[in-house]
Amino acid sequence: MFTIEHDFDATVITLIDETDPNSGPLNEDVVILSFDDRVIVEQIGPDDELVRITLSMHQLTELRLALNLPEGNYRIERG
């Protein structure tokens, strides 16, 4: 399950873990904040501390492409 909310300066997507409770513990929600120039991914870690990863838009593009490519080294030319 996920939710999408539009705030003043960001779109906020929350991914909610709905795996079968019998298969193991549920993961904390993942919150994705999308701004004009960056994307921030947040999740509460095992020590109850907020873990935050910030990706530039170029890094996000590379991640999106990497999910569909085989193993190897790649360089995406900025255009």
C-alpha positions as a printed Julia matrix, in Angstrom:
79×3 Matrix{Float64}:
  0.0     0.0     0.0
  1.15    3.55   -0.59
 -0.13    7.09   -0.26
  0.59   10.22   -2.3
  0.2    13.74   -0.91
  1.01   17.06   -2.57
  2.46   19.62   -0.17
  3.37   23.21   -0.99
  6.91   22.45   -2.2
  7.06   18.64   -2.39
  5.21   15.51   -3.31
  5.25   13.02   -0.45
  4.93    9.29   -1.17
  4.68    6.87    1.75
  5.27    3.15    1.16
  3.63    0.95    3.79
  4.9    -2.62    4.29
  2.03   -5.09    3.98
  3.95   -8.36    3.81
  2.4   -11.41    5.37
  2.83  -11.03    9.15
  3.72  -14.74    9.36
  6.71  -14.27    7.03
  8.64  -12.01    9.41
  8.53   -8.6    11.02
  7.16   -5.68    9.05
  9.53   -2.94    7.92
  8.99    0.69    8.9
  7.23    2.93    6.4
  9.4     4.5     3.69
  8.72    8.19    3.04
  9.84    9.71   -0.28
  9.89   13.5    -0.57
 10.19   14.74   -4.14
 11.32   18.34   -4.7
 12.24   20.17   -7.92
 15.98   19.49   -7.49
 16.25   16.41   -5.25
 14.5    13.39   -3.81
 14.79   12.43   -0.14
 14.12    8.88    1.07
 13.48    8.46    4.81
 12.89    5.47    7.06
 13.14    4.85   10.8
 16.09    2.51   11.39
 16.37   -0.37   13.85
 17.72    1.98   16.53
 14.67    4.28   16.17
 16.8     6.94   14.44
 15.64    8.56   11.2
 17.77    7.43    8.24
 17.76    9.9     5.34
 19.18    9.53    1.83
 19.22   12.51   -0.55
 19.48   11.89   -4.3
 20.01   14.52   -6.98
 17.68   14.28   -9.96
 20.58   12.83  -12.01
 21.19   10.14   -9.4
 17.48    9.33   -9.4
 17.56    8.94  -13.19
 20.56    6.63  -12.93
 18.81    4.56  -10.24
 15.68    4.25  -12.37
 17.73    3.08  -15.35
 19.87    0.73  -13.24
 16.82   -1.19  -12.08
 16.32   -2.42  -15.66
 19.93   -3.09  -16.73
 22.08   -6.2   -16.38
 25.21   -6.34  -14.23
 27.98   -4.01  -15.44
 29.38   -0.48  -15.36
 27.46    2.33  -17.02
 27.74    6.08  -17.53
 24.66    8.04  -18.49
 25.57   11.15  -20.48
 23.78   14.29  -19.38
 21.9    15.79  -22.23
